[in-house]
Amino acid sequence: MILNFKILLIKDTFLKKVQTKWFKNLSEGHIKVLDQLYTIKVTDNKRKLIFSNNNKLIGTKPFKIDNIIKKN
């Protein structure tokens, strides 16, 4: 399955992806196979997002930290 990540360039959009994961418990001797849901979205945790007039992501720039307090 190929995901189209271009949809994430539009502001406030996200993708949902289901992945099958295997969980093993060696002490009890069994394996569980479960589907796990992931939500993928663009965040501005580390960089400022720059959007065009039509809400399409066109770039990023770093956050600037001013007034750094120096400790002696």
N, C-alpha and C positions, 0 to 999 in steps of 0.2 A: 504494500500500500504506500503510495507516494502522497505526502502532504503538501499542500500548496501554502507555503509560508508567506507568499506575497499578500495574502489577506491581512496579515499582521501589520502591514504598513499603513492601514487605515486606522485613525484614532479610535480608541475604546473598543477594539475588536479582540477576539480571542479564539483559540482553537481548543477543542476537547479531543483528547486522544485516549483510547482504551488500550492498555497493554496487559498481556497475560504474564503473570509473574509466578514463579515457583518458590514456595516457602517450605524448607525442610526442617524437621525436628529429629535429629539423630538419636536423642535419648529415648524418644517414644517410637522411633522407627517408622515415621510416616511423612508423606509429602502432600502439601496442599497446593492446588493450582487455582489461583484467583485472578479475576480481572480487576485491574486498578485503573481508575480514571485520573488523567492528568489534564490540567488546564494550562495552556501556553499563551502568554501575553507579553507585550512589550512593557517594560517598566522604566521608570526614571530614577532608580535607586542610586546609580553611579554617574549618570550623565544626563544633561538637560536635553529633552527631545524637542526637535524643531519641526513644526508642521507647516505645510503650505496652506493657502486659503481654502482649499477643498479638503482639509483634514487628512492629508496624506503625509506620512513621515518622509522628510527630505534630508534629515541629518541630525547630528547630535553635537553637543559641545560640553566640555568638562565644567563641573561646578567650580567656582572660584571661592576659596576660603580666605576671608580678610580678618584682620585683627587677631592674629595668632598671639596668644599669651606666652611669653617666654618665662620659664622658671629658672631661678638661680640655683 
